[in-house]
């Protein structure tokens, strides 16, 4: 198992819990234990030197100052060493009580950097860390040091979240998430060994997502160009998914669980397995929240991740959100071939010969479909006649005809007269149609629940108000009015569309005659889980914005509004609406009809085509290289910041597209790029979508990263524009943002006048005067001081404070004109004035 365990210490409750776990594990496995603590004497020395000018006058005489320096140096250096020793003594005492040898290390430097360097240079095979440290704040789930360390190492990492891991009522379960990756199977073997040590039971859970493609297709069908729609062939794509791919996905992940069971049995252990459907991290998170285990084990990266990835997105989310201790498995294990399930059916020579005629690209998926059909009907041998029946019933029309089989007629609507029975597997929930299956093709279960379609027809008739809607592939979906009301419990916008698509998908697969209130209600909580309130994986809906006075003459017909509702909510609908209104003004139309909408959507589709190109894998990879993100073949040394992640680059592309109504695209991208890179360089965080969202909230209205920027529209009078022009060029953009935000928050209306500007300037002036009364904290060269005096008085104090903040960050003891130039250039590039003033926090 593990031979050398490393435990970073800081005397926090979580750190002390990590000691307890590590000591017990080492006691059972005879592993060696190493504890470490990092202190920052040099940082304190630098800070003391920077603060010397604030000492009382009697301490600033040269002789006294030297004496104070020696006292400080002695106290800090020796004091921090003593503190480190006391932290390490706690672990040493625990090792002594357990009769275990103990090795310790101390470092002077940046905490996470020293830890990462030591881990990467040493032969530890397990790192045990507390989830939070001494600097923990309310609602924090993972501390910054722990987050930075686990991202930069490739050793198994056990993050302890429970501060009393061995209390009497602690859970007896260890849950392992299995996705077929070597890391997840290695995690399973680790779980089995840990279960022996700590006397726990092991469970394995696997998740597949049959809903993603339906929700995505449903969202993009209205914005794709005609050429792209032809390529997508939505009807055949969806039939292929419903009949083959969804079942194939379920079977693949069920097979992962069977392999897990076989691996466990080889170790003499029986494990419980659970197959779930939905978004991977959400379903695992729900699973561990409902009955929290003692430990959750996940692969550091998933089955689809590149080897150079620091941590997979599902693992990242679970590490942050799971309410239990988490072990990230970096080791790998590939189960031997002999644990794979043997084929459950045989093929005749004639059947094999026919399969050879199927194009190689489609042969595997065709075999899957035919095997599923045969297995459901209890056949153990597949003959030509079975192929004919299977292909005619389940394959898309063009695929069936290509194999010389006339396809069976398929319904394109929820038909109340459909007589085909639907059966639901009681074990895994997978539906099957036609006669009652002998065995489930996914889990091989033999117990099935029939769907009572007659009862559903009666309920739908009783509810009344049945509406028929056309899905993206032309399929007619029926909803009762009461079922539609159930959807109103979901926040309006893209999230509601996504939930609606998922409910439709379930109903379609089961071939229900219509969607009733009870059916929608039963599936709503599953489709829109409570976890969506905590972390969202979609673009949030944009609030309605007040229209400027010159747009009030535009009116929308009901048909036009309904057409716009088919465009995905969020920035895509907002962009489309803008293009439609621009088109209406161009053709001098006072009323926006459906025809006007279609004309405006031409521009929106062109914009979407640009977005698809920007989001292509080649474009994303090129962008990541441009931002200094190493690829899998790079051997570059570790940098302070991991750089741009793939989802970060994608979000940057979205920002550029969304910002076009208020910014030049290049300017929007420049602001977002520089602001993100500047902040990340100081916090050492990866620039991912979540980082950009937090940064947008931090910077606030006006910046292209902030969602608030696109919630309001303002018109500036010529007098207000003229007054803005009198400000220094580098602060006009920021001033425009802040004036508009003041108008929004104080209800001053959508028109910016000099009087509205004065409201903000007076607010600034009050702060500026207070800062100026305190005076500068650094020495200013005469040229820099003269430039400061030329600043408008109502922002002079804030500029002085921000420039000094940047100067200190640059290691300067004086403010020079060169420092001011550097600061001003950064403001122009990032649009982030507050970074220097408020201490470079992200």
GULO-32008 format. One line per 8 residues: number of its first residue (from 1); their letters; for each residue x, y, z of C-alpha. Coordinates in steps of 0.05 Angstrom, whole numbers. Last residue first. Layout:
N
NUM> A> X Y Z | ...
//
This chain:
842
842> XXXXXXXX> -175 766 -124 | -139 811 -74 | -84 857 -99 | -83 902 -38 | -145 945 -45 | -116 1004 -83 | -72 965 -130 | -126 918 -156
834> XXXXXXXX> -180 972 -152 | -168 1003 -220 | -182 939 -259 | -196 962 -331 | -141 911 -348 | -100 941 -404 | -113 1015 -391 | -105 1006 -316
826> XXXXXXXX> -40 968 -327 | -13 1023 -372 | -30 1074 -318 | 8 1033 -266 | 70 1025 -309 | 70 1099 -328 | 63 1118 -254 | 122 1074 -236
818> XXXXXXXX> 164 1107 -291 | 143 1176 -265 | 172 1156 -198 | 139 1134 -133 | 192 1114 -82 | 206 1051 -42 | 194 1005 -102 | 185 930 -95
810> XXXXXXXX> 136 926 -153 | 80 909 -104 | 100 970 -64 | 94 1013 -126 | 26 983 -143 | -1 1002 -75 | 30 1071 -81 | -5 1081 -147
802> XXXXXXXX> -72 1059 -118 | -67 1106 -57 | -47 1166 -99 | -101 1152 -150 | -154 1146 -95 | -132 1212 -65 | -131 1250 -131 | -201 1226 -151
794> XXXXXXXX> -242 1288 -133 | -182 1334 -144 | -177 1318 -217 | -105 1296 -229 | -54 1350 -247 | -26 1347 -176 | -9 1274 -187 | 33 1292 -247
786> XXXXXXXX> 71 1343 -206 | 84 1291 -152 | 110 1242 -205 | 158 1294 -232 | 180 1315 -162 | 195 1244 -140 | 145 1216 -90 | 163 1186 -22
778> XXXXXXXX> 115 1134 2 | 56 1136 51 | 25 1199 20 | -19 1245 62 | -73 1228 113 | -112 1289 91 | -107 1265 19 | -143 1201 36
770> XXXXXXXX> -202 1237 69 | -205 1286 11 | -208 1230 -40 | -264 1193 -4 | -309 1255 -2 | -289 1272 -74 | -310 1204 -100 | -381 1213 -73
762> XXXXXXXX> -383 1283 -101 | -360 1257 -169 | -414 1204 -168 | -470 1255 -158 | -436 1303 -205 | -442 1254 -262 | -517 1253 -253 | -518 1329 -258
754> XXXXXXXX> -474 1327 -320 | -527 1283 -352 | -531 1208 -360 | -599 1183 -385 | -622 1114 -360 | -653 1139 -295 | -625 1164 -228 | -648 1102 -190
746> XXXXXXXX> -591 1104 -140 | -562 1037 -159 | -569 1047 -234 | -544 1119 -235 | -485 1099 -191 | -470 1042 -239 | -470 1090 -298 | -423 1138 -263
738> XXXXXXXX> -376 1081 -245 | -373 1053 -315 | -361 1120 -349 | -307 1137 -298 | -272 1071 -313 | -271 1086 -387 | -250 1158 -377 | -192 1139 -331
730> XXXXXXXX> -136 1130 -383 | -158 1191 -423 | -149 1240 -366 | -217 1274 -353 | -240 1332 -396 | -273 1283 -446 | -322 1262 -392 | -348 1333 -388
722> XXXXXXXX> -361 1333 -463 | -397 1266 -459 | -441 1294 -404 | -458 1355 -446 | -472 1313 -507 | -522 1272 -466 | -503 1200 -448 | -553 1144 -460
714> XXXXXXXX> -552 1085 -413 | -567 1011 -418 | -569 962 -360 | -564 886 -349 | -504 877 -394 | -451 904 -347 | -481 866 -289 | -452 802 -317
706> XXXXXXXX> -382 828 -302 | -325 802 -345 | -336 857 -397 | -321 910 -343 | -375 962 -334 | -405 937 -270 | -361 902 -220 | -288 883 -211
698> XXXXXXXX> -304 831 -158 | -364 801 -193 | -324 794 -257 | -267 763 -219 | -312 711 -188 | -339 692 -257 | -269 690 -287 | -245 644 -232
690> XXXXXXXX> -305 598 -242 | -291 594 -317 | -218 575 -306 | -155 616 -297 | -116 570 -251 | -99 604 -185 | -31 629 -164 | -63 687 -126
682> XXXXXXXX> -15 740 -150 | -6 718 -223 | -80 701 -224 | -99 774 -213 | -56 800 -270 | -75 743 -317 | -150 754 -306 | -147 830 -314
674> XXXXXXXX> -102 824 -375 | -146 774 -411 | -213 806 -395 | -192 876 -415 | -158 853 -479 | -218 810 -498 | -266 868 -490 | -219 914 -529
666> XXXXXXXX> -214 864 -586 | -289 855 -589 | -302 930 -591 | -347 940 -532 | -420 950 -513 | -461 905 -559 | -401 863 -574 | -391 841 -502
658> XXXXXXXX> -428 775 -509 | -380 750 -563 | -316 769 -526 | -343 741 -460 | -361 676 -495 | -289 670 -522 | -262 682 -451 | -309 628 -425
650> XXXXXXXX> -280 579 -475 | -209 599 -454 | -227 587 -381 | -260 520 -398 | -194 497 -428 | -152 521 -370 | -110 584 -372 | -48 589 -328
642> XXXXXXXX> -24 542 -273 | 2 603 -236 | 70 606 -201 | 101 566 -257 | 124 494 -255 | 181 477 -301 | 168 464 -374 | 168 393 -399
634> XXXXXXXX> 115 403 -452 | 86 343 -488 | 17 348 -456 | 10 421 -472 | 34 479 -430 | -12 538 -419 | 25 602 -438 | -35 642 -459
626> XXXXXXXX> -20 632 -533 | -15 557 -521 | -85 558 -489 | -110 598 -548 | -82 548 -598 | -114 491 -559 | -181 527 -558 | -178 542 -633
618> XXXXXXXX> -159 470 -650 | -215 442 -606 | -267 488 -638 | -296 541 -592 | -276 601 -634 | -304 567 -696 | -370 555 -660 | -371 627 -637
610> XXXXXXXX> -360 653 -707 | -418 610 -731 | -459 639 -674 | -445 709 -698 | -468 690 -768 | -530 660 -736 | -544 725 -700 | -537 764 -764
602> XXXXXXXX> -589 720 -798 | -630 725 -734 | -648 796 -752 | -686 774 -815 | -722 719 -778 | -743 768 -725 | -770 816 -778 | -812 759 -807
594> XXXXXXXX> -839 741 -738 | -862 813 -729 | -826 872 -697 | -869 933 -704 | -840 1003 -718 | -801 978 -779 | -752 1028 -808 | -712 974 -846
586> XXXXXXXX> -649 991 -807 | -689 1001 -743 | -717 931 -748 | -649 901 -763 | -619 934 -701 | -677 907 -661 | -665 837 -687 | -590 841 -674
578> XXXXXXXX> -602 863 -602 | -652 808 -591 | -603 756 -617 | -548 781 -570 | -594 778 -510 | -618 709 -532 | -546 685 -536 | -526 721 -472
570> XXXXXXXX> -576 683 -430 | -635 646 -458 | -628 597 -516 | -668 621 -577 | -737 589 -580 | -765 645 -537 | -748 692 -594 | -799 659 -639
562> XXXXXXXX> -852 664 -584 | -838 739 -578 | -844 748 -653 | -910 711 -656 | -937 752 -598 | -920 816 -636 | -864 861 -610 | -867 936 -606
554> XXXXXXXX> -811 985 -622 | -830 1057 -606 | -796 1053 -537 | -728 1048 -569 | -710 1122 -565 | -727 1124 -492 | -677 1072 -472 | -704 1002 -456
546> XXXXXXXX> -702 980 -384 | -666 913 -379 | -697 846 -366 | -653 800 -325 | -604 754 -362 | -613 681 -348 | -552 645 -319 | -505 610 -367
538> XXXXXXXX> -502 537 -349 | -464 491 -301 | -493 521 -238 | -466 509 -169 | -503 516 -103 | -576 523 -126 | -564 470 -179 | -548 423 -121
530> XXXXXXXX> -622 421 -104 | -633 378 -167 | -668 404 -228 | -678 342 -269 | -687 296 -209 | -732 346 -174 | -773 354 -238 | -782 280 -254
522> XXXXXXXX> -841 265 -208 | -872 333 -220 | -869 325 -295 | -900 256 -291 | -953 279 -242 | -971 340 -284 | -977 300 -348 | -931 292 -407
514> XXXXXXXX> -966 258 -466 | -975 190 -499 | -912 162 -467 | -861 129 -512 | -815 112 -453 | -756 143 -490 | -798 202 -508 | -822 215 -436
506> XXXXXXXX> -751 213 -409 | -726 261 -463 | -784 308 -452 | -767 313 -378 | -694 328 -396 | -714 380 -448 | -758 416 -397 | -701 417 -347
498> XXXXXXXX> -654 447 -398 | -705 498 -421 | -717 518 -349 | -643 526 -337 | -637 569 -400 | -686 620 -375 | -739 624 -321 | -721 596 -254
490> XXXXXXXX> -754 527 -244 | -820 524 -207 | -853 548 -271 | -840 478 -300 | -898 450 -258 | -945 498 -294 | -927 464 -360 | -952 398 -331
482> XXXXXXXX> -1018 432 -313 | -1026 456 -385 | -1016 385 -411 | -955 373 -453 | -950 336 -519 | -885 329 -558 | -884 325 -634 | -817 301 -661
474> XXXXXXXX> -788 347 -714 | -716 339 -692 | -713 404 -652 | -778 388 -616 | -846 408 -643 | -898 425 -591 | -968 397 -580 | -1010 429 -526
466> XXXXXXXX> -1060 391 -483 | -1106 439 -444 | -1140 382 -407 | -1123 354 -339 | -1176 300 -346 | -1153 282 -415 | -1081 277 -391 | -1101 233 -333
458> XXXXXXXX> -1140 186 -379 | -1082 182 -428 | -1035 167 -369 | -1080 111 -346 | -1080 81 -415 | -1004 86 -417 | -993 42 -356 | -918 33 -359
450> XXXXXXXX> -899 -39 -343 | -849 -52 -286 | -793 -101 -299 | -753 -153 -259 | -700 -193 -297 | -638 -150 -287 | -582 -160 -338 | -554 -91 -319
442> XXXXXXXX> -554 -57 -387 | -589 -104 -436 | -644 -117 -384 | -665 -190 -387 | -724 -230 -414 | -755 -167 -441 | -832 -157 -439 | -854 -148 -511
434> XXXXXXXX> -844 -81 -545 | -804 -25 -513 | -748 -24 -461 | -735 28 -408 | -672 33 -364 | -688 44 -291 | -626 7 -265 | -657 -48 -221
426> XXXXXXXX> -732 -42 -232 | -722 -44 -308 | -779 -3 -339 | -823 -35 -391 | -859 1 -448 | -914 -30 -489 | -928 -12 -561 | -1002 5 -569
418> XXXXXXXX> -996 78 -590 | -1065 110 -593 | -1048 173 -554 | -992 186 -603 | -932 227 -579 | -907 246 -647 | -859 227 -702 | -878 155 -704
410> XXXXXXXX> -831 106 -736 | -849 62 -794 | -806 0 -796 | -744 6 -838 | -736 -34 -903 | -672 -75 -895 | -616 -76 -947 | -562 -55 -898
402> XXXXXXXX> -559 16 -927 | -635 17 -920 | -629 7 -845 | -576 61 -838 | -617 112 -876 | -679 97 -834 | -644 101 -766 | -635 33 -733
394> XXXXXXXX> -682 6 -681 | -739 -31 -714 | -716 -50 -784 | -646 -65 -760 | -668 -110 -704 | -718 -150 -745 | -670 -160 -803 | -611 -177 -757
386> XXXXXXXX> -654 -228 -721 | -671 -260 -788 | -597 -263 -806 | -581 -302 -742 | -560 -279 -672 | -555 -336 -622 | -572 -328 -548 | -641 -297 -561
378> XXXXXXXX> -681 -276 -499 | -719 -219 -530 | -682 -163 -494 | -616 -198 -510 | -630 -200 -584 | -647 -126 -589 | -587 -106 -547 | -541 -149 -589
370> XXXXXXXX> -569 -116 -652 | -557 -46 -626 | -487 -61 -601 | -469 -94 -667 | -491 -31 -703 | -449 12 -656 | -387 -30 -671 | -399 -32 -747
362> XXXXXXXX> -411 41 -758 | -340 66 -776 | -324 -2 -808 | -379 5 -859 | -428 -53 -853 | -413 -109 -903 | -374 -148 -850 | -438 -150 -809
354> XXXXXXXX> -472 -191 -863 | -416 -243 -860 | -422 -246 -784 | -497 -261 -791 | -484 -316 -843 | -431 -347 -797 | -480 -348 -739 | -467 -301 -681
346> XXXXXXXX> -463 -318 -607 | -492 -281 -548 | -471 -263 -477 | -400 -242 -495 | -354 -250 -435 | -350 -195 -383 | -282 -164 -373 | -242 -192 -315
338> XXXXXXXX> -197 -233 -360 | -171 -170 -394 | -132 -148 -333 | -156 -86 -296 | -115 -23 -312 | -88 10 -249 | -64 82 -242 | -38 124 -184
330> XXXXXXXX> -63 195 -179 | -124 180 -136 | -153 242 -103 | -179 223 -34 | -237 264 -8 | -261 276 63 | -336 290 67 | -385 347 52
322> XXXXXXXX> -370 343 -23 | -368 413 -53 | -296 433 -66 | -265 365 -79 | -328 344 -117 | -323 404 -163 | -249 392 -178 | -260 318 -189
314> XXXXXXXX> -315 332 -240 | -271 384 -275 | -211 339 -278 | -147 358 -241 | -78 381 -265 | -88 358 -337 | -24 333 -370 | -52 263 -382
306> XXXXXXXX> -110 292 -422 | -178 279 -391 | -232 234 -421 | -228 178 -370 | -225 226 -312 | -169 261 -275 | -150 259 -202 | -191 196 -196
298> XXXXXXXX> -243 197 -141 | -247 168 -70 | -301 193 -22 | -289 178 52 | -330 166 115 | -394 165 74 | -448 219 76 | -518 191 64
290> XXXXXXXX> -559 238 22 | -499 284 11 | -455 229 -17 | -506 210 -71 | -524 282 -87 | -451 298 -99 | -442 236 -142 | -503 257 -183
282> XXXXXXXX> -478 329 -190 | -407 308 -208 | -429 263 -265 | -487 301 -296 | -545 251 -302 | -557 177 -296 | -537 135 -237 | -510 64 -231
274> XXXXXXXX> -498 37 -161 | -451 -18 -138 | -445 -52 -70 | -379 -87 -57 | -359 -158 -40 | -287 -167 -18 | -239 -226 -26 | -187 -186 -63
266> XXXXXXXX> -204 -220 -129 | -276 -205 -110 | -259 -130 -109 | -230 -132 -179 | -292 -170 -204 | -339 -120 -171 | -301 -62 -203 | -305 -97 -271
258> XXXXXXXX> -379 -103 -260 | -383 -29 -243 | -345 -10 -306 | -394 -55 -344 | -451 -14 -317 | -415 47 -345 | -410 17 -414 | -481 -11 -412
250> XXXXXXXX> -510 57 -395 | -471 89 -450 | -493 36 -500 | -566 45 -479 | -560 119 -492 | -523 106 -558 | -572 56 -588 | -646 72 -595
242> XXXXXXXX> -652 140 -563 | -584 165 -587 | -592 141 -659 | -663 168 -662 | -636 235 -637 | -582 238 -690 | -630 216 -745 | -678 272 -729
234> XXXXXXXX> -623 323 -718 | -587 314 -784 | -525 353 -758 | -496 366 -827 | -562 394 -853 | -567 439 -792 | -497 466 -804 | -514 486 -875
226> XXXXXXXX> -578 520 -853 | -539 561 -801 | -546 541 -729 | -583 589 -682 | -650 554 -676 | -622 483 -667 | -573 504 -612 | -612 494 -549
218> XXXXXXXX> -652 432 -565 | -588 400 -591 | -554 415 -524 | -612 390 -481 | -618 326 -523 | -542 315 -523 | -536 322 -448 | -592 277 -427
210> XXXXXXXX> -561 207 -432 | -508 224 -379 | -472 165 -347 | -454 158 -273 | -417 104 -234 | -418 88 -160 | -376 38 -122 | -386 21 -49
202> XXXXXXXX> -334 -4 1 | -347 -24 73 | -303 1 130 | -258 -32 182 | -205 24 182 | -146 -17 156 | -187 -66 115 | -229 -10 85
194> XXXXXXXX> -165 28 69 | -140 -31 27 | -206 -38 -10 | -209 38 -21 | -139 38 -50 | -159 -16 -99 | -219 25 -119 | -176 88 -127
186> XXXXXXXX> -131 49 -175 | -194 34 -214 | -211 109 -214 | -141 129 -237 | -141 77 -293 | -204 111 -320 | -269 70 -326 | -313 123 -294
178> XXXXXXXX> -316 95 -223 | -331 139 -163 | -310 103 -99 | -350 108 -35 | -321 87 33 | -375 69 83 | -375 58 159 | -398 128 175
170> XXXXXXXX> -373 161 239 | -420 154 299 | -366 135 348 | -317 190 329 | -259 169 286 | -256 225 235 | -267 282 284 | -246 343 243
162> XXXXXXXX> -281 316 181 | -255 351 118 | -189 313 109 | -159 318 39 | -123 254 20 | -76 265 -39 | -47 208 -81 | 15 237 -114
154> XXXXXXXX> 18 278 -178 | 29 347 -148 | 10 416 -173 | -65 417 -166 | -63 385 -97 | -16 441 -72 | -55 500 -97 | -122 476 -69
146> XXXXXXXX> -91 457 -1 | -58 525 5 | -121 563 -16 | -166 527 34 | -222 482 11 | -295 488 33 | -300 561 54 | -369 578 80
138> XXXXXXXX> -341 617 140 | -267 633 136 | -206 589 143 | -139 624 157 | -115 570 205 | -121 517 151 | -177 483 114 | -183 416 77
130> XXXXXXXX> -130 386 123 | -75 350 86 | -51 278 77 | -2 267 21 | 10 195 -1 | 66 164 -42 | 123 205 -15 | 189 197 -53
122> XXXXXXXX> 214 268 -50 | 229 325 -100 | 156 334 -122 | 132 335 -50 | 186 383 -27 | 174 431 -84 | 99 430 -75 | 105 442 0
114> XXXXXXXX> 154 500 -9 | 109 533 -61 | 47 523 -18 | 76 558 43 | 118 614 12 | 185 613 47 | 224 587 107 | 219 511 111
106> XXXXXXXX> 213 460 166 | 220 384 161 | 202 326 207 | 214 252 211 | 175 207 258 | 184 134 278 | 121 99 303 | 107 72 372
98> XXXXXXXX> 34 95 370 | 44 142 430 | 109 166 400 | 75 180 333 | 22 222 367 | 75 260 407 | 114 273 342 | 51 299 309
90> XXXXXXXX> 39 351 364 | 114 366 368 | 112 387 294 | 66 446 311 | 111 464 370 | 173 462 327 | 141 508 276 | 123 557 331
82> XXXXXXXX> 195 555 357 | 221 568 287 | 173 626 279 | 198 657 344 | 271 648 326 | 264 684 261 | 213 734 284 | 242 751 352
74> XXXXXXXX> 314 754 329 | 299 795 267 | 254 842 306 | 306 853 360 | 361 864 309 | 318 913 270 | 298 949 334 | 372 959 352
66> XXXXXXXX> 387 986 283 | 330 1035 290 | 354 1058 358 | 423 1074 330 | 396 1108 268 | 343 1150 302 | 275 1128 278 | 251 1098 343
58> XXXXXXXX> 239 1165 378 | 198 1188 318 | 146 1134 325 | 151 1078 273 | 112 1089 208 | 176 1096 166 | 197 1027 188 | 136 995 156
50> XXXXXXXX> 169 972 91 | 228 943 131 | 180 905 175 | 144 877 114 | 209 851 84 | 229 818 150 | 160 787 157 | 166 758 88
42> XXXXXXXX> 234 730 104 | 208 696 167 | 152 661 130 | 140 593 162 | 129 526 128 | 112 464 169 | 128 391 155 | 111 321 180
34> XXXXXXXX> 140 257 152 | 113 188 170 | 140 121 148 | 90 67 130 | 83 5 174 | 14 -10 143 | -30 -11 205 | 7 41 246
26> XXXXXXXX> 17 83 184 | -58 87 173 | -72 104 245 | -17 158 245 | -42 188 180 | -114 193 203 | -97 226 269 | -47 274 237
18> XXXXXXXX> -99 294 186 | -147 309 243 | -94 356 272 | -90 391 205 | -165 399 202 | -168 429 272 | -112 477 254 | -41 468 282
10> XXXXXXXX> -8 485 215 | 19 418 191 | 35 387 123 | 30 310 128 | 72 265 82 | 62 189 83 | 116 140 60 | 103 66 45
2> XX> 31 67 21 | 0 0 0
//
